[in-house]
Amino acid sequence: MRCVIARFPFELTKSGVLESMKGVKPEEITGESVIIGRRAYPVKQVGEVITRQDRRDFTAGEVLRAMTKLGFTCRGLPRTPAPLRASDPLQHASALLGAPTGA
């Protein structure tokens, strides 16, 4: 499959990506990821290995689109729930300070 990453054309195949990533230890995942084989890799690590370019030269979206088209499972940023808020700023401050103890 022909794709463009960081303004450069690449001919990528699923088997080629699998071969390129063989023996590469996954880094810690802090954002988007791609599952290759039985391992999950950060998308920027995959892009760096398959394109041999610096991670700053391409976006995660470019690599995610290419990996999705090749049939790899991609995961986006994890969704975090919105923090719970007290209905009243005074209640929030009291909760942070702790409830008063009876004397």
Secondary structure by P-SEA (a helix, b strand, c coil): cccccccccccccaaaaaaaaccccccccccbbbbcccccccaaaaaaaaaccccccccaaaaaaaaaaaccccccccccccccccccaaaaaaaaacccccc
